Amino acid sequence: MNEVLAQLRELRAGDLPTHGGRTLAYVYDSGLSEVDEIAAAAHALASSANGLDPTAFPSLLRMENDLVATAAGLLGGDAETVGTVTSGGTESCLLAVLAARDARPGLAAPGLVLAETAHAAFHKAAHLFGVRKVVVPVDPVTFRADPAAMAAAIDESTVLVVASAPSYAHGVVDPIPEIAAAAAARGVRMHVDGCIGAWVLPYLARLGADVPPFDFRVPGVTSISVDLHKYAYCAKGVSVLLHANAGLRRTHYFASADWPGYTMLNPTLQSTRSGGPLAAAWAVVRHLGDEGYLRLAEVTREAVARIRAGIEGINGLRVLGDPDSTLIAFTAAAPGFDLFTVADEMKVRGWYVQPQFAHGSSPLNLHLTVTAANHGSEAEFLADLTASVLAAKSAGPVTVDPDVAAFVAALDPETLTTEQFGDLLAAAGLTGGDGLPDRMAPINALLATAAEPLRERLLLEFLGALYTPGPH
Ligand SMILES: *Cc1c(COP(=O)(O)O)cnc(C)c1O
């Protein structure tokens, strides 16, 4: 047993660090070691229990109701508010769309109105559930949804309007009251994607931050998603989808008695549901409590302010928009250096920052998800960022061979064969095997020249190459 675990530890040592604040995307670290211990112990206690049947495992039923009640209390819910614990933000968003679609079964082409900064989970929902997307451009300076344009996009077949609190890419809260009012005026549901922000924004507001209204206190908001595995600092695998009342939630439930086995009865996309993540979240939320989250929000807020001010002071960088929460996106204020190289240089110095490709009005930028664990090392982060920008400046811009760029620009992903994709991936340096090379800038620069459908296909083929077991 020890040998197996030693092997696992060795494997894990090759990952990005999930603690210590050096990985500024994907992971959320409270910086409190007992939080991990309690989560692990609670996970172990309940991982064999199955949420498939809450009457067989009433502990899971109780913990789910407790978590939903806590989330509803935090987000201005009332006695009518109900919810569902899901496996993550994407599942919460999928279920919000599914519930909205199935509440209007007569529609031939149900529509989803979303700001272009809405999370890709909604594109996935539209894809999976056959819902027509109506993507509305955001303000090109603030990156906030444009309420007039959102209102104008609503029509008779709109089943759901989506905005974010805040958006992942820029960390800004959309004007929820105006958008919700427009939706309500047309009798349409309005989902607030609070996956990344809804657990921390209420605490930031209590600390005096100027947080725009976004929760159930806003008339017209019918559902909110909030991920506990983000700023509730829970172990991965837990999100909550709240609905303003049970009638709104009802249409994402599923039952089937049409087979010889047990009547399948599912509130979520999963059927067997591990009790592990739920119990871990329940334990962490109770352990930290309201005061614990307030303290974590306080240090996170300080870290965000220091990092933001530091970035604004680095020659050549510019923060995008006016971030409302704990996320910061910054871009190059002038040509002459390459942001992908800055990310590579940060990697060399032990930090992971997340490149975001240009899209619509949003230029190529680097994203930071700041958590409580970043508090205390802001100066070190900023010194390394300054050095990384200098290194990128002296390296100069990464250029893609114009012939290669022209070749890539002319490719049609629809007509390429798997073999041609293989050649392209090899040419791009994306061959799978040991994963990614240390220097991503040349690959990212090439990917940036590819139109989005081609980039999607290339990366999917790459994913397939990654998920191919080698010889055993
Ligand atoms: C993270 C996130 C999601 C998706 O959540 P997952 O847990 O990664 O599935 C959806 N919306 C927003 C705003 C997010 O930040």
PDBQT file of the ligand as one rigid body, heavy atoms in Angstrom, charges set to zero:
ROOT
HETATM    1  C1  LIG A 501     -15.474  27.891 -13.392  1.00  0.00    +0.000 C 
HETATM    2  C2  LIG A 501     -16.657  28.509 -14.033  1.00  0.00    +0.000 A 
HETATM    3  C3  LIG A 501     -17.660  27.734 -14.645  1.00  0.00    +0.000 A 
HETATM    4  C4  LIG A 501     -17.516  26.238 -14.871  1.00  0.00    +0.000 C 
HETATM    5  O1  LIG A 501     -17.229  25.561 -13.726  1.00  0.00    +0.000 OA
HETATM    6  P1  LIG A 501     -16.472  24.156 -13.662  1.00  0.00    +0.000 P 
HETATM    7  O2  LIG A 501     -16.531  23.869 -12.207  1.00  0.00    +0.000 OA
HETATM    8  O3  LIG A 501     -15.086  24.347 -14.187  1.00  0.00    +0.000 OA
HETATM    9  O4  LIG A 501     -17.240  23.169 -14.466  1.00  0.00    +0.000 OA
HETATM   10  C5  LIG A 501     -18.776  28.393 -15.099  1.00  0.00    +0.000 A 
HETATM   11  N1  LIG A 501     -18.878  29.723 -15.005  1.00  0.00    +0.000 NA
HETATM   12  C6  LIG A 501     -17.923  30.494 -14.457  1.00  0.00    +0.000 A 
HETATM   13  C7  LIG A 501     -18.112  31.973 -14.377  1.00  0.00    +0.000 C 
HETATM   14  C8  LIG A 501     -16.779  29.917 -13.959  1.00  0.00    +0.000 A 
HETATM   15  O5  LIG A 501     -15.809  30.667 -13.442  1.00  0.00    +0.000 OA
ENDROOT
TORSDOF 0
